[in-house]
Amino acid sequence: MSKGHAKKVVAPASSPAWPNPVRIVLPVLFIVAALVWSYWGTIIELMADWRNDDNYSVGELVPFAALYLLWIDRKAVFRTEATPCLWGLLIILVAQAARAYGLLYMFDSAVRYSMVLTIVGLVLLVAGRAVFRQVFWILAFLFLMVPLPGRIHNAISGPLQTLATSGAVFFLELVGVTVARDGNVILLNDSVPLAVAEACSGLRMLTAFIVVGYVLAYVIERPKWQRVTLVVSTVPVAIMCNLVRLVVTAVLFLVTTSDFAERFFHDFAGLTMMPMAIAALLGELWILARLVETEPVGDGQAQPM
């Protein structure tokens, strides 16, 4: 055949880059089984923390949310060429070094983060750079399932508790309630004491809202700066929702029985805060859409952040 008549055969854009996904899926399932076996003790401890610590109970939803994000992105992933990358071995070695450090010095957080980092390294090793870039934000999302290390938890929880107390005092005085403050204990109308405990700091709302904001930012079709803005804004939204919860509870302590006020704080308010936060985030997206004209991104698939 002469050079002038040579033609390059190009596969259709919609054809999968993995002609036989089973050849990829079966080894991946084997690796996942080995990973679960290796980290089984860590997984059990992590599940116990999710059940016993309300601040991080949302962590048990993170793996399922990550699988959902991967599912809605499955077509784009299977259109991406999968070529193993040996750099994944380096990440796995770093992860195992962190695990060894955690086991040696009884630092649970290092062991837990090493598990997530091992997953990151395995994806890069098995699927390669192109697929890794495609699912990078889903892999980063997995770090949210690990409770914060003790020092970081204390560094965040303490200031949040103080901010919650100060904010509650400010807004209660705005609505005409006489408030005296002693540390994180406030006295309402010189007769009703109300303690803003660590559980009232809003850390639970903060962790939950960040997870919700992250998922929402991933699935919407908006410019990257709007997605980042949405995730960052979950912090003030969580703080404001917690303040609303505290102020309403304080008012109920004044006008109703303490039992009713406590039930409101732990039951009704806890259930309504998440819908309130989602409404606030959707309202924020509505405002951003009005401030800047946006055009749909991509072909209907969720776009990486």
Buried (B, 14 or more C-beta within 10 A) or exposed (E): EEEEEEEEEEEEEEEBBBEEBEEBEEEBEEBEEEBEEBBEEBBEBBEEBBEEBBBBBBBBBBEEBBEBBBEEBEBBBBBBEBEEBEBBBEBBEBBBEBBEEBBEEEBBBBBBBBBBBBBBBBBBBBBBBBBBEBBBBBBBBBEBBBBBBEEEBEEBBEEBBBBBBBBBBEBBEEEEBEBEEEEBEBBBEEEBEBEBEBBBBBBBBBBBBBBBBBBBBBBBBBBEEBBEBBBEBBBEBBBBBBBBBBBBBBBBBBEEEEEEBEBBBEEEBBEBBBEBBBEBBEEBBEEBEEEEEBEEBEEEBBBBB
